[in-house]
């Protein structure tokens, strides 16, 4: 939905799309990180002047939190979709990790990784609100993975005495490792080897 923001001075108010503006701000934070992204950078990315940006989203911290929460919702949906793959557990995990690598790297020369992992970890230590969003996101994705692994026990893909909580941590730690390594410049091939090793480790 296109809305209008009031800027300084006279003339017609500038129209903007809140979702597009938030996505542009997210990409700016994703490229440089929270601390290194200035209000001028955000204004340039969104095409909005600073007063309009503030009126629409609040200060820089509020804008970052909005982007973080939106991306957390997107990651939860992507996790749910990836784990809904119709196949045995190993095929499901292979699909899950492959989708993640596609997201983290895309068609870029160097990957951006995961927005949450790549931008929020540094600030989560001192920022209670950022830490809360990050933790909730991780816990929600952990729950989805645990449910899929528990189903694998029922289906016989995992033994009846499988330690599902521990396997959940292994599977999700591999996902976060893919995000970190893609941002560090590891190749798609290298990430694929990590993904295959993780799927094998979980499935036994």
DRENSEGU-784289 format. One record per residue (C-alpha): residue number from 1; x, y, z; residue in one letter. Coordinates in pm, whole numbers, always signed. Last residue first. Layout:
<nodes>
+------+--------+--------+--------+------+
: zanu :   east :  north :     up : nuke :
+------+--------+--------+--------+------+
:  NUM :      X :      Y :      Z :    a :
...
+------+--------+--------+--------+------+
</nodes>
This chain:
<nodes>
+------+--------+--------+--------+------+
: zanu :   east :  north :     up : nuke :
+------+--------+--------+--------+------+
:  204 :  +2314 :  -4124 :  +1161 :    x :
:  203 :  +2037 :  -3899 :  +1034 :    x :
:  202 :  +2165 :  -3593 :  +1218 :    x :
:  201 :  +2529 :  -3646 :  +1129 :    x :
:  200 :  +2446 :  -3727 :   +766 :    x :
:  199 :  +2238 :  -3410 :   +729 :    x :
:  198 :  +2517 :  -3205 :   +886 :    x :
:  197 :  +2784 :  -3355 :   +662 :    x :
:  196 :  +2572 :  -3287 :   +354 :    x :
:  195 :  +2518 :  -2926 :   +460 :    x :
:  194 :  +2888 :  -2874 :   +529 :    x :
:  193 :  +2978 :  -3015 :   +189 :    x :
:  192 :  +2719 :  -2791 :    +25 :    x :
:  191 :  +2864 :  -2488 :   +199 :    x :
:  190 :  +3202 :  -2569 :    +49 :    x :
:  189 :  +3049 :  -2605 :   -298 :    x :
:  188 :  +2855 :  -2279 :   -261 :    x :
:  187 :  +3183 :  -2109 :   -185 :    x :
:  186 :  +3285 :  -1962 :   +150 :    x :
:  185 :  +3289 :  -1582 :   +156 :    x :
:  184 :  +3262 :  -1503 :   +527 :    x :
:  183 :  +2894 :  -1421 :   +481 :    x :
:  182 :  +2842 :  -1773 :   +347 :    x :
:  181 :  +3034 :  -1911 :   +643 :    x :
:  180 :  +2813 :  -1737 :   +898 :    x :
:  179 :  +2486 :  -1840 :   +735 :    x :
:  178 :  +2599 :  -2199 :   +680 :    x :
:  177 :  +2704 :  -2217 :  +1045 :    x :
:  176 :  +2359 :  -2097 :  +1148 :    x :
:  175 :  +2206 :  -2387 :   +957 :    x :
:  174 :  +2458 :  -2631 :  +1104 :    x :
:  173 :  +2368 :  -2507 :  +1451 :    x :
:  172 :  +2006 :  -2581 :  +1361 :    x :
:  171 :  +2070 :  -2946 :  +1280 :    x :
:  170 :  +2301 :  -3006 :  +1577 :    x :
:  169 :  +2067 :  -2828 :  +1818 :    x :
:  168 :  +1774 :  -3033 :  +1693 :    x :
:  167 :  +1979 :  -3352 :  +1722 :    x :
:  166 :  +2034 :  -3269 :  +2089 :    x :
:  165 :  +1663 :  -3212 :  +2155 :    x :
:  164 :  +1568 :  -3525 :  +1953 :    x :
:  163 :  +1791 :  -3769 :  +2139 :    x :
:  162 :  +1697 :  -4075 :  +1932 :    x :
:  161 :  +1567 :  -4368 :  +2140 :    x :
:  160 :  +1311 :  -4478 :  +1880 :    x :
:  159 :  +1575 :  -4471 :  +1607 :    x :
:  158 :  +1548 :  -4207 :  +1334 :    x :
:  157 :  +1400 :  -4251 :   +986 :    x :
:  156 :  +1143 :  -4488 :  +1139 :    x :
:  155 :   +840 :  -4277 :  +1053 :    x :
:  154 :   +762 :  -4210 :  +1420 :    x :
:  153 :  +1123 :  -4109 :  +1485 :    x :
:  152 :  +1117 :  -3891 :  +1172 :    x :
:  151 :   +806 :  -3721 :  +1311 :    x :
:  150 :  +1009 :  -3629 :  +1617 :    x :
:  149 :  +1274 :  -3486 :  +1388 :    x :
:  148 :  +1017 :  -3268 :  +1211 :    x :
:  147 :   +873 :  -3144 :  +1541 :    x :
:  146 :  +1223 :  -3067 :  +1669 :    x :
:  145 :  +1298 :  -2867 :  +1353 :    x :
:  144 :   +982 :  -2659 :  +1393 :    x :
:  143 :  +1059 :  -2597 :  +1760 :    x :
:  142 :  +1416 :  -2494 :  +1683 :    x :
:  141 :  +1282 :  -2240 :  +1432 :    x :
:  140 :  +1065 :  -2087 :  +1704 :    x :
:  139 :  +1353 :  -2088 :  +1953 :    x :
:  138 :  +1590 :  -1920 :  +1709 :    x :
:  137 :  +1339 :  -1647 :  +1629 :    x :
:  136 :  +1259 :  -1588 :  +1995 :    x :
:  135 :  +1629 :  -1559 :  +2074 :    x :
:  134 :  +1696 :  -1310 :  +1796 :    x :
:  133 :  +1395 :  -1093 :  +1878 :    x :
:  132 :  +1481 :  -1091 :  +2250 :    x :
:  131 :  +1847 :  -1015 :  +2183 :    x :
:  130 :  +1755 :   -719 :  +1966 :    x :
:  129 :  +1530 :   -582 :  +2239 :    x :
:  128 :  +1788 :   -633 :  +2515 :    x :
:  127 :  +2067 :   -457 :  +2326 :    x :
:  126 :  +2408 :   -518 :  +2484 :    x :
:  125 :  +2501 :   -870 :  +2374 :    x :
:  124 :  +2240 :   -879 :  +2096 :    x :
:  123 :  +2426 :   -600 :  +1916 :    x :
:  122 :  +2700 :   -820 :  +1773 :    x :
:  121 :  +2465 :  -1107 :  +1693 :    x :
:  120 :  +2204 :   -895 :  +1515 :    x :
:  119 :  +2359 :   -820 :  +1176 :    x :
:  118 :  +2481 :  -1144 :  +1022 :    x :
:  117 :  +2276 :  -1389 :  +1227 :    x :
:  116 :  +1947 :  -1208 :  +1174 :    x :
:  115 :  +2012 :  -1106 :   +814 :    x :
:  114 :  +2133 :  -1453 :   +721 :    x :
:  113 :  +2434 :  -1477 :   +492 :    x :
:  112 :  +2526 :  -1193 :   +263 :    x :
:  111 :  +2701 :  -1424 :    +20 :    x :
:  110 :  +2984 :  -1326 :   -210 :    x :
:  109 :  +2969 :  -1324 :   -590 :    x :
:  108 :  +2593 :  -1278 :   -572 :    x :
:  107 :  +2330 :  -1493 :   -743 :    x :
:  106 :  +2166 :  -1605 :   -420 :    x :
:  105 :  +2421 :  -1660 :   -144 :    x :
:  104 :  +2230 :  -1678 :   +184 :    x :
:  103 :  +1891 :  -1755 :    +29 :    x :
:  102 :  +2022 :  -2024 :   -204 :    x :
:  101 :  +2223 :  -2167 :    +85 :    x :
:  100 :  +1908 :  -2184 :   +297 :    x :
:   99 :  +1712 :  -2359 :    +23 :    x :
:   98 :  +1989 :  -2617 :     -5 :    x :
:   97 :  +1990 :  -2664 :   +372 :    x :
:   96 :  +1619 :  -2745 :   +384 :    x :
:   95 :  +1631 :  -2963 :    +72 :    x :
:   94 :  +1915 :  -3171 :   +214 :    x :
:   93 :  +1732 :  -3183 :   +547 :    x :
:   92 :  +1419 :  -3315 :   +379 :    x :
:   91 :  +1613 :  -3570 :   +176 :    x :
:   90 :  +1781 :  -3696 :   +494 :    x :
:   89 :  +1450 :  -3709 :   +681 :    x :
:   88 :  +1257 :  -3902 :   +418 :    x :
:   87 :  +1063 :  -3714 :   +153 :    x :
:   86 :   +788 :  -3462 :   +108 :    x :
:   85 :   +942 :  -3125 :   +193 :    x :
:   84 :   +752 :  -2954 :   +477 :    x :
:   83 :  +1084 :  -2880 :   +648 :    x :
:   82 :  +1174 :  -2618 :   +389 :    x :
:   81 :   +835 :  -2450 :   +405 :    x :
:   80 :   +838 :  -2423 :   +785 :    x :
:   79 :  +1193 :  -2290 :   +781 :    x :
:   78 :  +1105 :  -2035 :   +513 :    x :
:   77 :   +804 :  -1917 :   +716 :    x :
:   76 :  +1019 :  -1880 :  +1026 :    x :
:   75 :  +1283 :  -1695 :   +824 :    x :
:   74 :  +1022 :  -1453 :   +691 :    x :
:   73 :   +888 :  -1381 :  +1038 :    x :
:   72 :  +1243 :  -1316 :  +1158 :    x :
:   71 :  +1296 :  -1088 :   +858 :    x :
:   70 :  +1000 :   -876 :   +958 :    x :
:   69 :  +1115 :   -864 :  +1318 :    x :
:   68 :  +1464 :   -753 :  +1217 :    x :
:   67 :  +1337 :   -489 :   +975 :    x :
:   66 :  +1107 :   -344 :  +1242 :    x :
:   65 :  +1389 :   -360 :  +1496 :    x :
:   64 :  +1619 :   -176 :  +1256 :    x :
:   63 :  +1362 :    +98 :  +1200 :    x :
:   62 :  +1313 :   +139 :  +1573 :    x :
:   61 :  +1689 :   +165 :  +1626 :    x :
:   60 :  +1727 :   +423 :  +1350 :    x :
:   59 :  +1455 :   +645 :  +1494 :    x :
:   58 :  +1084 :   +628 :  +1420 :    x :
:   57 :   +944 :   +440 :  +1122 :    x :
:   56 :   +724 :   +671 :   +916 :    x :
:   55 :   +785 :  +1006 :  +1083 :    x :
:   54 :  +1156 :   +932 :  +1117 :    x :
:   53 :  +1187 :   +845 :   +750 :    x :
:   52 :   +991 :  +1153 :   +653 :    x :
:   51 :  +1220 :  +1374 :   +863 :    x :
:   50 :  +1528 :  +1201 :   +715 :    x :
:   49 :  +1432 :  +1231 :   +350 :    x :
:   48 :  +1293 :   +925 :   +180 :    x :
:   47 :  +1442 :   +742 :   -118 :    x :
:   46 :  +1463 :   +426 :    +91 :    x :
:   45 :  +1831 :   +355 :    +33 :    x :
:   44 :  +1936 :   +720 :    +36 :    x :
:   43 :  +1747 :   +790 :   +357 :    x :
:   42 :  +1892 :   +478 :   +514 :    x :
:   41 :  +2247 :   +576 :   +423 :    x :
:   40 :  +2183 :   +929 :   +554 :    x :
:   39 :  +2055 :   +777 :   +878 :    x :
:   38 :  +2385 :   +594 :   +904 :    x :
:   37 :  +2459 :   +224 :   +864 :    x :
:   36 :  +2791 :   +131 :  +1027 :    x :
:   35 :  +2635 :    +36 :  +1361 :    x :
:   34 :  +2358 :   -181 :  +1218 :    x :
:   33 :  +2557 :   -385 :   +969 :    x :
:   32 :  +2694 :   -269 :   +635 :    x :
:   31 :  +2520 :   -477 :   +368 :    x :
:   30 :  +2234 :   -617 :   +574 :    x :
:   29 :  +2157 :   -278 :   +730 :    x :
:   28 :  +2117 :   -129 :   +382 :    x :
:   27 :  +1915 :   -432 :   +271 :    x :
:   26 :  +1682 :   -392 :   +568 :    x :
:   25 :  +1633 :    -24 :   +485 :    x :
:   24 :  +1534 :   -116 :   +130 :    x :
:   23 :  +1294 :   -382 :   +258 :    x :
:   22 :  +1141 :   -131 :   +500 :    x :
:   21 :  +1095 :   +121 :   +220 :    x :
:   20 :   +937 :   -142 :     -5 :    x :
:   19 :   +697 :   -247 :   +270 :    x :
:   18 :   +609 :   +113 :   +357 :    x :
:   17 :   +546 :   +212 :     -8 :    x :
:   16 :   +614 :   +581 :    -47 :    x :
:   15 :   +443 :   +896 :   -168 :    x :
:   14 :   +612 :  +1231 :   -113 :    x :
:   13 :   +391 :  +1515 :     +7 :    x :
:   12 :   +312 :  +1783 :   -252 :    x :
:   11 :   +477 :  +2116 :   -208 :    x :
:   10 :   +597 :  +2321 :    +83 :    x :
:    9 :   +888 :  +2269 :   +311 :    x :
:    8 :   +983 :  +1976 :   +524 :    x :
:    7 :   +851 :  +1632 :   +441 :    x :
:    6 :   +510 :  +1480 :   +498 :    x :
:    5 :   +485 :  +1116 :   +410 :    x :
:    4 :   +220 :   +970 :   +184 :    x :
:    3 :   +124 :   +605 :   +175 :    x :
:    2 :   +138 :   +341 :    -94 :    x :
:    1 :     +0 :     +0 :     +0 :    x :
+------+--------+--------+--------+------+
</nodes>
